[in-house]
C-alpha cells in the first residue's frame, strides 16, 4: 500500500514538472548558443553578454575576468534533442 502511494505521488509530481517547465521563462531564448546544455528535456544557454539580453526574465551577473557579464537563465523545452545552432563557426 505504501509503495503504491509513493509511485502515485512520484507520477503526479513528474506530470506537474513536465507541464510547468516548457512554459517557464519561455519569453526569451537566443537563436544561436555556444555554451548550451540540455538536461531532462530542457535547454539552457550559458553564453555571457555585456548586458542582460532584452526579454530575459531571469538574468544573473557573472564575473569573467575583470569584466562583469550577464547570463540569461531562461529555459525552453528541448527541440529534437539538441540545443540548436552555435553562434560561432568552429
PyMOL Python script that loads the backbone (N, CA, C, O; Angstrom):
from pymol import cmd

cmd.read_pdbstr("""\
ATOM      1  N   UNK A   1       0.814  -1.192   0.000  1.00  0.00           N
ATOM      2  CA  UNK A   1       0.000   0.000   0.000  1.00  0.00           C
ATOM      3  C   UNK A   1       0.865   1.267   0.000  1.00  0.00           C
ATOM      4  O   UNK A   1       0.582   2.212  -0.737  1.00  0.00           O
ATOM      5  N   UNK A   2       1.920   1.286   0.827  1.00  0.00           N
ATOM      6  CA  UNK A   2       2.799   2.449   0.884  1.00  0.00           C
ATOM      7  C   UNK A   2       3.518   2.642  -0.445  1.00  0.00           C
ATOM      8  O   UNK A   2       3.685   3.771  -0.906  1.00  0.00           O
ATOM      9  N   UNK A   3       3.942   1.546  -1.060  1.00  0.00           N
ATOM     10  CA  UNK A   3       4.653   1.609  -2.327  1.00  0.00           C
ATOM     11  C   UNK A   3       3.758   2.187  -3.422  1.00  0.00           C
ATOM     12  O   UNK A   3       4.226   2.970  -4.248  1.00  0.00           O
ATOM     13  N   UNK A   4       2.494   1.817  -3.438  1.00  0.00           N
ATOM     14  CA  UNK A   4       1.550   2.313  -4.436  1.00  0.00           C
ATOM     15  C   UNK A   4       1.344   3.820  -4.273  1.00  0.00           C
ATOM     16  O   UNK A   4       1.294   4.547  -5.265  1.00  0.00           O
ATOM     17  N   UNK A   5       1.226   4.287  -3.044  1.00  0.00           N
ATOM     18  CA  UNK A   5       1.067   5.720  -2.806  1.00  0.00           C
ATOM     19  C   UNK A   5       2.303   6.493  -3.244  1.00  0.00           C
ATOM     20  O   UNK A   5       2.189   7.570  -3.830  1.00  0.00           O
ATOM     21  N   UNK A   6       3.473   5.952  -2.964  1.00  0.00           N
ATOM     22  CA  UNK A   6       4.720   6.603  -3.354  1.00  0.00           C
ATOM     23  C   UNK A   6       4.817   6.713  -4.871  1.00  0.00           C
ATOM     24  O   UNK A   6       5.183   7.767  -5.391  1.00  0.00           O
ATOM     25  N   UNK A   7       4.498   5.649  -5.577  1.00  0.00           N
ATOM     26  CA  UNK A   7       4.541   5.663  -7.041  1.00  0.00           C
ATOM     27  C   UNK A   7       3.538   6.676  -7.584  1.00  0.00           C
ATOM     28  O   UNK A   7       3.853   7.415  -8.517  1.00  0.00           O
ATOM     29  N   UNK A   8       2.348   6.721  -7.018  1.00  0.00           N
ATOM     30  CA  UNK A   8       1.339   7.675  -7.469  1.00  0.00           C
ATOM     31  C   UNK A   8       1.797   9.115  -7.252  1.00  0.00           C
ATOM     32  O   UNK A   8       1.600   9.964  -8.122  1.00  0.00           O
ATOM     33  N   UNK A   9       2.401   9.394  -6.107  1.00  0.00           N
ATOM     34  CA  UNK A   9       2.907  10.739  -5.832  1.00  0.00           C
ATOM     35  C   UNK A   9       4.017  11.111  -6.802  1.00  0.00           C
ATOM     36  O   UNK A   9       4.038  12.231  -7.312  1.00  0.00           O
ATOM     37  N   UNK A  10       4.934  10.197  -7.065  1.00  0.00           N
ATOM     38  CA  UNK A  10       6.036  10.472  -7.994  1.00  0.00           C
ATOM     39  C   UNK A  10       5.530  10.709  -9.418  1.00  0.00           C
ATOM     40  O   UNK A  10       6.037  11.587 -10.116  1.00  0.00           O
ATOM     41  N   UNK A  11       4.549   9.945  -9.847  1.00  0.00           N
ATOM     42  CA  UNK A  11       3.986  10.121 -11.193  1.00  0.00           C
ATOM     43  C   UNK A  11       3.293  11.477 -11.297  1.00  0.00           C
ATOM     44  O   UNK A  11       3.470  12.188 -12.286  1.00  0.00           O
ATOM     45  N   UNK A  12       2.512  11.836 -10.294  1.00  0.00           N
ATOM     46  CA  UNK A  12       1.838  13.138 -10.317  1.00  0.00           C
ATOM     47  C   UNK A  12       2.833  14.290 -10.281  1.00  0.00           C
ATOM     48  O   UNK A  12       2.632  15.302 -10.951  1.00  0.00           O
ATOM     49  N   UNK A  13       3.893  14.147  -9.517  1.00  0.00           N
ATOM     50  CA  UNK A  13       4.921  15.179  -9.462  1.00  0.00           C
ATOM     51  C   UNK A  13       5.619  15.314 -10.814  1.00  0.00           C
ATOM     52  O   UNK A  13       5.886  16.431 -11.256  1.00  0.00           O
ATOM     53  N   UNK A  14       5.915  14.210 -11.470  1.00  0.00           N
ATOM     54  CA  UNK A  14       6.553  14.247 -12.787  1.00  0.00           C
ATOM     55  C   UNK A  14       5.650  14.930 -13.807  1.00  0.00           C
ATOM     56  O   UNK A  14       6.122  15.719 -14.625  1.00  0.00           O
ATOM     57  N   UNK A  15       4.364  14.630 -13.761  1.00  0.00           N
ATOM     58  CA  UNK A  15       3.421  15.267 -14.682  1.00  0.00           C
ATOM     59  C   UNK A  15       3.369  16.774 -14.431  1.00  0.00           C
ATOM     60  O   UNK A  15       3.334  17.561 -15.376  1.00  0.00           O
ATOM     61  N   UNK A  16       3.363  17.172 -13.172  1.00  0.00           N
ATOM     62  CA  UNK A  16       3.335  18.582 -12.826  1.00  0.00           C
ATOM     63  C   UNK A  16       4.586  19.301 -13.319  1.00  0.00           C
ATOM     64  O   UNK A  16       4.486  20.375 -13.911  1.00  0.00           O
ATOM     65  N   UNK A  17       5.762  18.724 -13.083  1.00  0.00           N
ATOM     66  CA  UNK A  17       7.018  19.332 -13.516  1.00  0.00           C
ATOM     67  C   UNK A  17       7.087  19.409 -15.030  1.00  0.00           C
ATOM     68  O   UNK A  17       7.494  20.442 -15.562  1.00  0.00           O
ATOM     69  N   UNK A  18       6.714  18.375 -15.733  1.00  0.00           N
ATOM     70  CA  UNK A  18       6.766  18.380 -17.202  1.00  0.00           C
ATOM     71  C   UNK A  18       5.782  19.394 -17.782  1.00  0.00           C
ATOM     72  O   UNK A  18       6.003  19.918 -18.873  1.00  0.00           O
ATOM     73  N   UNK A  19       4.711  19.667 -17.067  1.00  0.00           N
ATOM     74  CA  UNK A  19       3.758  20.665 -17.533  1.00  0.00           C
ATOM     75  C   UNK A  19       4.225  22.076 -17.289  1.00  0.00           C
ATOM     76  O   UNK A  19       3.876  22.979 -18.050  1.00  0.00           O
ATOM     77  N   UNK A  20       5.015  22.297 -16.236  1.00  0.00           N
ATOM     78  CA  UNK A  20       5.466  23.635 -15.878  1.00  0.00           C
ATOM     79  C   UNK A  20       6.723  24.036 -16.643  1.00  0.00           C
ATOM     80  O   UNK A  20       6.807  25.168 -17.121  1.00  0.00           O
ATOM     81  N   UNK A  21       7.691  23.151 -16.772  1.00  0.00           N
ATOM     82  CA  UNK A  21       8.984  23.514 -17.360  1.00  0.00           C
ATOM     83  C   UNK A  21       8.901  24.086 -18.768  1.00  0.00           C
ATOM     84  O   UNK A  21       9.574  25.081 -19.036  1.00  0.00           O
ATOM     85  N   UNK A  22       8.119  23.522 -19.688  1.00  0.00           N
ATOM     86  CA  UNK A  22       8.097  24.113 -21.025  1.00  0.00           C
ATOM     87  C   UNK A  22       7.574  25.543 -21.055  1.00  0.00           C
ATOM     88  O   UNK A  22       7.892  26.291 -21.979  1.00  0.00           O
ATOM     89  N   UNK A  23       6.784  25.937 -20.069  1.00  0.00           N
ATOM     90  CA  UNK A  23       6.222  27.278 -20.058  1.00  0.00           C
ATOM     91  C   UNK A  23       7.014  28.235 -19.194  1.00  0.00           C
ATOM     92  O   UNK A  23       6.764  29.440 -19.218  1.00  0.00           O
ATOM     93  N   UNK A  24       7.962  27.723 -18.432  1.00  0.00           N
ATOM     94  CA  UNK A  24       8.742  28.546 -17.523  1.00  0.00           C
ATOM     95  C   UNK A  24       9.786  29.348 -18.291  1.00  0.00           C
ATOM     96  O   UNK A  24      10.597  28.777 -19.019  1.00  0.00           O
ATOM     97  N   UNK A  25       9.768  30.650 -18.133  1.00  0.00           N
ATOM     98  CA  UNK A  25      10.751  31.550 -18.757  1.00  0.00           C
ATOM     99  C   UNK A  25      10.847  31.351 -20.270  1.00  0.00           C
ATOM    100  O   UNK A  25      11.944  31.375 -20.826  1.00  0.00           O
ATOM    101  N   UNK A  26       9.735  31.161 -20.924  1.00  0.00           N
ATOM    102  CA  UNK A  26       9.751  30.858 -22.352  1.00  0.00           C
ATOM    103  C   UNK A  26       9.750  32.105 -23.228  1.00  0.00           C
ATOM    104  O   UNK A  26       9.697  31.989 -24.453  1.00  0.00           O
ATOM    105  N   UNK A  27       9.808  33.308 -22.626  1.00  0.00           N
ATOM    106  CA  UNK A  27       9.703  34.524 -23.424  1.00  0.00           C
ATOM    107  C   UNK A  27      11.010  34.903 -24.118  1.00  0.00           C
ATOM    108  O   UNK A  27      10.976  35.706 -25.051  1.00  0.00           O
ATOM    109  N   UNK A  28      12.160  34.365 -23.708  1.00  0.00           N
ATOM    110  CA  UNK A  28      13.430  34.676 -24.366  1.00  0.00           C
ATOM    111  C   UNK A  28      14.292  33.425 -24.429  1.00  0.00           C
ATOM    112  O   UNK A  28      14.463  32.720 -23.435  1.00  0.00           O
ATOM    113  N   UNK A  29      14.825  33.164 -25.597  1.00  0.00           N
ATOM    114  CA  UNK A  29      15.879  32.167 -25.780  1.00  0.00           C
ATOM    115  C   UNK A  29      16.597  32.548 -27.069  1.00  0.00           C
ATOM    116  O   UNK A  29      15.942  32.805 -28.079  1.00  0.00           O
ATOM    117  N   UNK A  30      17.945  32.592 -27.059  1.00  0.00           N
ATOM    118  CA  UNK A  30      18.670  33.053 -28.247  1.00  0.00           C
ATOM    119  C   UNK A  30      18.497  32.112 -29.441  1.00  0.00           C
ATOM    120  O   UNK A  30      18.242  30.918 -29.284  1.00  0.00           O
ATOM    121  N   UNK A  31      18.644  32.689 -30.644  1.00  0.00           N
ATOM    122  CA  UNK A  31      18.532  31.884 -31.868  1.00  0.00           C
ATOM    123  C   UNK A  31      19.729  30.956 -32.015  1.00  0.00           C
ATOM    124  O   UNK A  31      19.607  29.876 -32.592  1.00  0.00           O
ATOM    125  N   UNK A  32      20.881  31.364 -31.499  1.00  0.00           N
ATOM    126  CA  UNK A  32      22.071  30.517 -31.519  1.00  0.00           C
ATOM    127  C   UNK A  32      22.754  30.613 -30.157  1.00  0.00           C
ATOM    128  O   UNK A  32      22.623  31.616 -29.456  1.00  0.00           O
ATOM    129  N   UNK A  33      23.485  29.559 -29.791  1.00  0.00           N
ATOM    130  CA  UNK A  33      24.092  29.500 -28.456  1.00  0.00           C
ATOM    131  C   UNK A  33      25.375  28.676 -28.524  1.00  0.00           C
ATOM    132  O   UNK A  33      25.381  27.575 -29.075  1.00  0.00           O
ATOM    133  N   UNK A  34      26.467  29.212 -27.959  1.00  0.00           N
ATOM    134  CA  UNK A  34      27.744  28.487 -27.965  1.00  0.00           C
ATOM    135  C   UNK A  34      27.916  27.586 -26.751  1.00  0.00           C
ATOM    136  O   UNK A  34      28.543  26.532 -26.850  1.00  0.00           O
ATOM    137  N   UNK A  35      27.371  27.982 -25.612  1.00  0.00           N
ATOM    138  CA  UNK A  35      27.512  27.202 -24.381  1.00  0.00           C
ATOM    139  C   UNK A  35      26.135  26.730 -23.930  1.00  0.00           C
ATOM    140  O   UNK A  35      25.594  27.202 -22.931  1.00  0.00           O
ATOM    141  N   UNK A  36      25.591  25.807 -24.674  1.00  0.00           N
ATOM    142  CA  UNK A  36      24.249  25.305 -24.409  1.00  0.00           C
ATOM    143  C   UNK A  36      24.335  23.977 -23.673  1.00  0.00           C
ATOM    144  O   UNK A  36      25.193  23.147 -23.975  1.00  0.00           O
ATOM    145  N   UNK A  37      23.443  23.777 -22.703  1.00  0.00           N
ATOM    146  CA  UNK A  37      23.383  22.486 -22.026  1.00  0.00           C
ATOM    147  C   UNK A  37      21.940  22.027 -21.979  1.00  0.00           C
ATOM    148  O   UNK A  37      21.016  22.823 -21.811  1.00  0.00           O
ATOM    149  N   UNK A  38      21.769  20.733 -22.131  1.00  0.00           N
ATOM    150  CA  UNK A  38      20.441  20.123 -22.102  1.00  0.00           C
ATOM    151  C   UNK A  38      20.380  19.105 -20.980  1.00  0.00           C
ATOM    152  O   UNK A  38      21.323  18.342 -20.768  1.00  0.00           O
ATOM    153  N   UNK A  39      19.281  19.096 -20.271  1.00  0.00           N
ATOM    154  CA  UNK A  39      19.057  18.088 -19.240  1.00  0.00           C
ATOM    155  C   UNK A  39      17.562  17.963 -19.007  1.00  0.00           C
ATOM    156  O   UNK A  39      16.842  18.962 -18.982  1.00  0.00           O
ATOM    157  N   UNK A  40      17.105  16.750 -18.840  1.00  0.00           N
ATOM    158  CA  UNK A  40      15.703  16.453 -18.531  1.00  0.00           C
ATOM    159  C   UNK A  40      14.723  17.154 -19.463  1.00  0.00           C
ATOM    160  O   UNK A  40      13.669  17.615 -19.025  1.00  0.00           O
ATOM    161  N   UNK A  41      15.061  17.236 -20.735  1.00  0.00           N
ATOM    162  CA  UNK A  41      14.152  17.830 -21.705  1.00  0.00           C
ATOM    163  C   UNK A  41      14.123  19.341 -21.712  1.00  0.00           C
ATOM    164  O   UNK A  41      13.194  19.938 -22.255  1.00  0.00           O
ATOM    165  N   UNK A  42      15.146  19.985 -21.107  1.00  0.00           N
ATOM    166  CA  UNK A  42      15.198  21.443 -21.030  1.00  0.00           C
ATOM    167  C   UNK A  42      16.544  21.916 -21.557  1.00  0.00           C
ATOM    168  O   UNK A  42      17.575  21.307 -21.270  1.00  0.00           O
ATOM    169  N   UNK A  43      16.540  23.014 -22.337  1.00  0.00           N
ATOM    170  CA  UNK A  43      17.759  23.655 -22.826  1.00  0.00           C
ATOM    171  C   UNK A  43      18.019  24.917 -22.017  1.00  0.00           C
ATOM    172  O   UNK A  43      17.088  25.652 -21.689  1.00  0.00           O
ATOM    173  N   UNK A  44      19.306  25.171 -21.690  1.00  0.00           N
ATOM    174  CA  UNK A  44      19.725  26.401 -21.028  1.00  0.00           C
ATOM    175  C   UNK A  44      20.955  26.901 -21.769  1.00  0.00           C
ATOM    176  O   UNK A  44      21.899  26.141 -21.985  1.00  0.00           O
ATOM    177  N   UNK A  45      20.957  28.180 -22.161  1.00  0.00           N
ATOM    178  CA  UNK A  45      22.108  28.780 -22.836  1.00  0.00           C
ATOM    179  C   UNK A  45      22.931  29.548 -21.817  1.00  0.00           C
ATOM    180  O   UNK A  45      22.411  30.456 -21.168  1.00  0.00           O
ATOM    181  N   UNK A  46      24.217  29.202 -21.660  1.00  0.00           N
ATOM    182  CA  UNK A  46      25.102  29.835 -20.685  1.00  0.00           C
ATOM    183  C   UNK A  46      26.040  30.864 -21.304  1.00  0.00           C
ATOM    184  O   UNK A  46      27.072  31.183 -20.713  1.00  0.00           O
ATOM    185  N   UNK A  47      25.704  31.389 -22.480  1.00  0.00           N
ATOM    186  CA  UNK A  47      26.533  32.427 -23.088  1.00  0.00           C
ATOM    187  C   UNK A  47      26.486  33.694 -22.233  1.00  0.00           C
ATOM    188  O   UNK A  47      25.421  34.079 -21.751  1.00  0.00           O
ATOM    189  N   UNK A  48      27.639  34.340 -22.043  1.00  0.00           N
ATOM    190  CA  UNK A  48      27.716  35.584 -21.272  1.00  0.00           C
ATOM    191  C   UNK A  48      27.576  36.776 -22.217  1.00  0.00           C
ATOM    192  O   UNK A  48      28.090  36.758 -23.336  1.00  0.00           O
ATOM    193  N   UNK A  49      26.879  37.805 -21.757  1.00  0.00           N
ATOM    194  CA  UNK A  49      26.631  39.023 -22.532  1.00  0.00           C
ATOM    195  C   UNK A  49      27.065  40.233 -21.714  1.00  0.00           C
ATOM    196  O   UNK A  49      27.043  40.183 -20.484  1.00  0.00           O
ATOM    197  N   UNK A  50      27.465  41.334 -22.386  1.00  0.00           N
ATOM    198  CA  UNK A  50      27.866  42.532 -21.646  1.00  0.00           C
ATOM    199  C   UNK A  50      26.698  43.169 -20.886  1.00  0.00           C
ATOM    200  O   UNK A  50      26.910  43.831 -19.870  1.00  0.00           O
ATOM    201  N   UNK A  51      25.471  42.975 -21.371  1.00  0.00           N
ATOM    202  CA  UNK A  51      24.268  43.462 -20.705  1.00  0.00           C
ATOM    203  C   UNK A  51      23.251  42.332 -20.684  1.00  0.00           C
ATOM    204  O   UNK A  51      23.341  41.387 -21.468  1.00  0.00           O
ATOM    205  N   UNK A  52      22.298  42.435 -19.795  1.00  0.00           N
ATOM    206  CA  UNK A  52      21.239  41.431 -19.741  1.00  0.00           C
ATOM    207  C   UNK A  52      20.433  41.510 -21.037  1.00  0.00           C
ATOM    208  O   UNK A  52      19.969  42.593 -21.394  1.00  0.00           O
ATOM    209  N   UNK A  53      20.251  40.385 -21.759  1.00  0.00           N
ATOM    210  CA  UNK A  53      19.520  40.421 -23.013  1.00  0.00           C
ATOM    211  C   UNK A  53      18.079  40.900 -22.826  1.00  0.00           C
ATOM    212  O   UNK A  53      17.421  40.553 -21.846  1.00  0.00           O
ATOM    213  N   UNK A  54      17.603  41.698 -23.777  1.00  0.00           N
ATOM    214  CA  UNK A  54      16.232  42.207 -23.723  1.00  0.00           C
ATOM    215  C   UNK A  54      15.252  41.039 -23.781  1.00  0.00           C
ATOM    216  O   UNK A  54      15.371  40.168 -24.643  1.00  0.00           O
ATOM    217  N   UNK A  55      14.297  41.018 -22.878  1.00  0.00           N
ATOM    218  CA  UNK A  55      13.311  39.954 -22.833  1.00  0.00           C
ATOM    219  C   UNK A  55      13.658  38.839 -21.866  1.00  0.00           C
ATOM    220  O   UNK A  55      12.838  37.951 -21.631  1.00  0.00           O
ATOM    221  N   UNK A  56      14.862  38.865 -21.299  1.00  0.00           N
ATOM    222  CA  UNK A  56      15.271  37.829 -20.347  1.00  0.00           C
ATOM    223  C   UNK A  56      14.634  38.119 -18.995  1.00  0.00           C
ATOM    224  O   UNK A  56      14.777  39.217 -18.456  1.00  0.00           O
ATOM    225  N   UNK A  57      13.934  37.137 -18.454  1.00  0.00           N
ATOM    226  CA  UNK A  57      13.253  37.356 -17.175  1.00  0.00           C
ATOM    227  C   UNK A  57      14.092  36.919 -15.974  1.00  0.00           C
ATOM    228  O   UNK A  57      13.794  37.307 -14.844  1.00  0.00           O
ATOM    229  N   UNK A  58      15.134  36.121 -16.200  1.00  0.00           N
ATOM    230  CA  UNK A  58      15.966  35.630 -15.103  1.00  0.00           C
ATOM    231  C   UNK A  58      17.429  35.838 -15.467  1.00  0.00           C
ATOM    232  O   UNK A  58      18.091  34.919 -15.951  1.00  0.00           O
ATOM    233  N   UNK A  59      17.929  37.039 -15.236  1.00  0.00           N
ATOM    234  CA  UNK A  59      19.307  37.369 -15.591  1.00  0.00           C
ATOM    235  C   UNK A  59      20.171  37.330 -14.330  1.00  0.00           C
ATOM    236  O   UNK A  59      19.752  37.800 -13.272  1.00  0.00           O
ATOM    237  N   UNK A  60      21.390  36.764 -14.445  1.00  0.00           N
ATOM    238  CA  UNK A  60      22.292  36.728 -13.291  1.00  0.00           C
ATOM    239  C   UNK A  60      23.663  37.249 -13.706  1.00  0.00           C
ATOM    240  O   UNK A  60      24.133  37.002 -14.816  1.00  0.00           O
ATOM    241  N   UNK A  61      24.291  37.975 -12.787  1.00  0.00           N
ATOM    242  CA  UNK A  61      25.618  38.543 -13.039  1.00  0.00           C
ATOM    243  C   UNK A  61      26.674  37.467 -12.822  1.00  0.00           C
ATOM    244  O   UNK A  61      26.589  36.681 -11.878  1.00  0.00           O
ATOM    245  N   UNK A  62      27.661  37.437 -13.698  1.00  0.00           N
ATOM    246  CA  UNK A  62      28.786  36.505 -13.575  1.00  0.00           C
ATOM    247  C   UNK A  62      30.077  37.291 -13.788  1.00  0.00           C
ATOM    248  O   UNK A  62      30.102  38.272 -14.532  1.00  0.00           O
ATOM    249  N   UNK A  63      31.128  36.858 -13.141  1.00  0.00           N
ATOM    250  CA  UNK A  63      32.423  37.517 -13.276  1.00  0.00           C
ATOM    251  C   UNK A  63      33.274  36.716 -14.251  1.00  0.00           C
ATOM    252  O   UNK A  63      33.614  35.564 -13.980  1.00  0.00           O
ATOM    253  N   UNK A  64      33.619  37.316 -15.380  1.00  0.00           N
ATOM    254  CA  UNK A  64      34.515  36.672 -16.339  1.00  0.00           C
ATOM    255  C   UNK A  64      35.749  37.564 -16.457  1.00  0.00           C
ATOM    256  O   UNK A  64      35.753  38.548 -17.198  1.00  0.00           O
ATOM    257  N   UNK A  65      36.778  37.209 -15.727  1.00  0.00           N
ATOM    258  CA  UNK A  65      37.974  38.054 -15.681  1.00  0.00           C
ATOM    259  C   UNK A  65      37.679  39.299 -14.866  1.00  0.00           C
ATOM    260  O   UNK A  65      37.139  39.207 -13.763  1.00  0.00           O
ATOM    261  N   UNK A  66      38.029  40.465 -15.397  1.00  0.00           N
ATOM    262  CA  UNK A  66      37.794  41.733 -14.693  1.00  0.00           C
ATOM    263  C   UNK A  66      36.438  42.340 -15.032  1.00  0.00           C
ATOM    264  O   UNK A  66      35.985  43.274 -14.371  1.00  0.00           O
ATOM    265  N   UNK A  67      35.804  41.812 -16.050  1.00  0.00           N
ATOM    266  CA  UNK A  67      34.557  42.398 -16.549  1.00  0.00           C
ATOM    267  C   UNK A  67      33.350  41.650 -15.989  1.00  0.00           C
ATOM    268  O   UNK A  67      33.323  40.420 -15.953  1.00  0.00           O
ATOM    269  N   UNK A  68      32.363  42.415 -15.558  1.00  0.00           N
ATOM    270  CA  UNK A  68      31.113  41.826 -15.093  1.00  0.00           C
ATOM    271  C   UNK A  68      30.227  41.565 -16.309  1.00  0.00           C
ATOM    272  O   UNK A  68      29.930  42.482 -17.075  1.00  0.00           O
ATOM    273  N   UNK A  69      29.806  40.313 -16.482  1.00  0.00           N
ATOM    274  CA  UNK A  69      28.952  39.922 -17.604  1.00  0.00           C
ATOM    275  C   UNK A  69      27.635  39.387 -17.043  1.00  0.00           C
ATOM    276  O   UNK A  69      27.478  39.229 -15.832  1.00  0.00           O
ATOM    277  N   UNK A  70      26.696  39.114 -17.944  1.00  0.00           N
ATOM    278  CA  UNK A  70      25.380  38.639 -17.538  1.00  0.00           C
ATOM    279  C   UNK A  70      24.996  37.390 -18.321  1.00  0.00           C
ATOM    280  O   UNK A  70      25.308  37.266 -19.506  1.00  0.00           O
ATOM    281  N   UNK A  71      24.318  36.473 -17.650  1.00  0.00           N
ATOM    282  CA  UNK A  71      23.792  35.267 -18.292  1.00  0.00           C
ATOM    283  C   UNK A  71      22.295  35.221 -18.073  1.00  0.00           C
ATOM    284  O   UNK A  71      21.798  35.503 -16.983  1.00  0.00           O
ATOM    285  N   UNK A  72      21.598  34.867 -19.111  1.00  0.00           N
ATOM    286  CA  UNK A  72      20.155  34.707 -19.014  1.00  0.00           C
ATOM    287  C   UNK A  72      19.875  33.257 -18.634  1.00  0.00           C
ATOM    288  O   UNK A  72      20.309  32.338 -19.329  1.00  0.00           O
ATOM    289  N   UNK A  73      19.163  33.051 -17.549  1.00  0.00           N
ATOM    290  CA  UNK A  73      18.889  31.693 -17.065  1.00  0.00           C
ATOM    291  C   UNK A  73      17.541  31.169 -17.550  1.00  0.00           C
ATOM    292  O   UNK A  73      17.003  30.221 -16.980  1.00  0.00           O
ATOM    293  N   UNK A  74      16.998  31.776 -18.593  1.00  0.00           N
ATOM    294  CA  UNK A  74      15.741  31.282 -19.141  1.00  0.00           C
ATOM    295  C   UNK A  74      15.936  29.898 -19.735  1.00  0.00           C
ATOM    296  O   UNK A  74      17.030  29.548 -20.178  1.00  0.00           O
ATOM    297  N   UNK A  75      14.873  29.120 -19.741  1.00  0.00           N
ATOM    298  CA  UNK A  75      14.910  27.753 -20.266  1.00  0.00           C
ATOM    299  C   UNK A  75      13.856  27.591 -21.357  1.00  0.00           C
ATOM    300  O   UNK A  75      12.931  28.395 -21.477  1.00  0.00           O
ATOM    301  N   UNK A  76      14.016  26.548 -22.138  1.00  0.00           N
ATOM    302  CA  UNK A  76      12.980  26.150 -23.083  1.00  0.00           C
ATOM    303  C   UNK A  76      13.012  24.633 -23.174  1.00  0.00           C
ATOM    304  O   UNK A  76      14.009  24.001 -22.825  1.00  0.00           O
ATOM    305  N   UNK A  77      11.935  24.064 -23.635  1.00  0.00           N
ATOM    306  CA  UNK A  77      11.920  22.616 -23.792  1.00  0.00           C
ATOM    307  C   UNK A  77      12.809  22.241 -24.977  1.00  0.00           C
ATOM    308  O   UNK A  77      12.883  22.972 -25.964  1.00  0.00           O
ATOM    309  N   UNK A  78      13.474  21.106 -24.870  1.00  0.00           N
ATOM    310  CA  UNK A  78      14.409  20.660 -25.892  1.00  0.00           C
ATOM    311  C   UNK A  78      13.675  20.398 -27.200  1.00  0.00           C
ATOM    312  O   UNK A  78      12.610  19.782 -27.219  1.00  0.00           O
ATOM    313  N   UNK A  79      14.265  20.878 -28.292  1.00  0.00           N
ATOM    314  CA  UNK A  79      13.705  20.670 -29.623  1.00  0.00           C
ATOM    315  C   UNK A  79      14.584  19.653 -30.349  1.00  0.00           C
ATOM    316  O   UNK A  79      15.770  19.909 -30.556  1.00  0.00           O
ATOM    317  N   UNK A  80      14.042  18.538 -30.728  1.00  0.00           N
ATOM    318  CA  UNK A  80      14.775  17.487 -31.462  1.00  0.00           C
ATOM    319  C   UNK A  80      16.014  16.999 -30.713  1.00  0.00           C
ATOM    320  O   UNK A  80      16.966  16.540 -31.345  1.00  0.00           O
ATOM    321  N   UNK A  81      16.025  17.087 -29.382  1.00  0.00           N
ATOM    322  CA  UNK A  81      17.140  16.572 -28.600  1.00  0.00           C
ATOM    323  C   UNK A  81      18.421  17.369 -28.735  1.00  0.00           C
ATOM    324  O   UNK A  81      19.494  16.867 -28.402  1.00  0.00           O
ATOM    325  N   UNK A  82      18.333  18.608 -29.220  1.00  0.00           N
ATOM    326  CA  UNK A  82      19.528  19.428 -29.393  1.00  0.00           C
ATOM    327  C   UNK A  82      19.239  20.869 -28.969  1.00  0.00           C
ATOM    328  O   UNK A  82      18.087  21.301 -28.956  1.00  0.00           O
ATOM    329  N   UNK A  83      20.284  21.597 -28.627  1.00  0.00           N
ATOM    330  CA  UNK A  83      20.130  22.987 -28.205  1.00  0.00           C
ATOM    331  C   UNK A  83      19.944  23.947 -29.367  1.00  0.00           C
ATOM    332  O   UNK A  83      19.493  25.073 -29.159  1.00  0.00           O
ATOM    333  N   UNK A  84      20.270  23.545 -30.550  1.00  0.00           N
ATOM    334  CA  UNK A  84      20.162  24.445 -31.697  1.00  0.00           C
ATOM    335  C   UNK A  84      21.531  24.804 -32.237  1.00  0.00           C
ATOM    336  O   UNK A  84      22.536  24.241 -31.802  1.00  0.00           O
ATOM    337  N   UNK A  85      21.585  25.749 -33.195  1.00  0.00           N
ATOM    338  CA  UNK A  85      22.856  26.085 -33.841  1.00  0.00           C
ATOM    339  C   UNK A  85      23.783  26.887 -32.936  1.00  0.00           C
ATOM    340  O   UNK A  85      23.342  27.612 -32.044  1.00  0.00           O
ATOM    341  N   UNK A  86      25.091  26.734 -33.193  1.00  0.00           N
ATOM    342  CA  UNK A  86      26.096  27.526 -32.494  1.00  0.00           C
ATOM    343  C   UNK A  86      26.223  28.873 -33.187  1.00  0.00           C
ATOM    344  O   UNK A  86      25.990  28.986 -34.390  1.00  0.00           O
ATOM    345  N   UNK A  87      26.601  29.907 -32.410  1.00  0.00           N
ATOM    346  CA  UNK A  87      26.764  31.251 -32.969  1.00  0.00           C
ATOM    347  C   UNK A  87      28.083  31.385 -33.722  1.00  0.00           C
ATOM    348  O   UNK A  87      28.143  31.974 -34.802  1.00  0.00           O
ATOM    349  N   UNK A  88      29.148  30.823 -33.125  1.00  0.00           N
ATOM    350  CA  UNK A  88      30.478  30.927 -33.750  1.00  0.00           C
ATOM    351  C   UNK A  88      30.735  29.675 -34.574  1.00  0.00           C
ATOM    352  O   UNK A  88      30.429  28.560 -34.151  1.00  0.00           O
ATOM    353  N   UNK A  89      31.291  29.872 -35.731  1.00  0.00           N
ATOM    354  CA  UNK A  89      31.662  28.746 -36.596  1.00  0.00           C
ATOM    355  C   UNK A  89      33.040  28.259 -36.185  1.00  0.00           C
ATOM    356  O   UNK A  89      33.998  29.032 -36.188  1.00  0.00           O
ATOM    357  N   UNK A  90      33.150  26.969 -35.828  1.00  0.00           N
ATOM    358  CA  UNK A  90      34.450  26.411 -35.414  1.00  0.00           C
ATOM    359  C   UNK A  90      35.188  25.815 -36.572  1.00  0.00           C
ATOM    360  O   UNK A  90      36.295  25.305 -36.402  1.00  0.00           O
TER     361      UNK A  90
END
""", "prot")
cmd.dss("prot")
cmd.show_as("cartoon", "prot")
cmd.util.cbc("prot")
cmd.orient("prot")
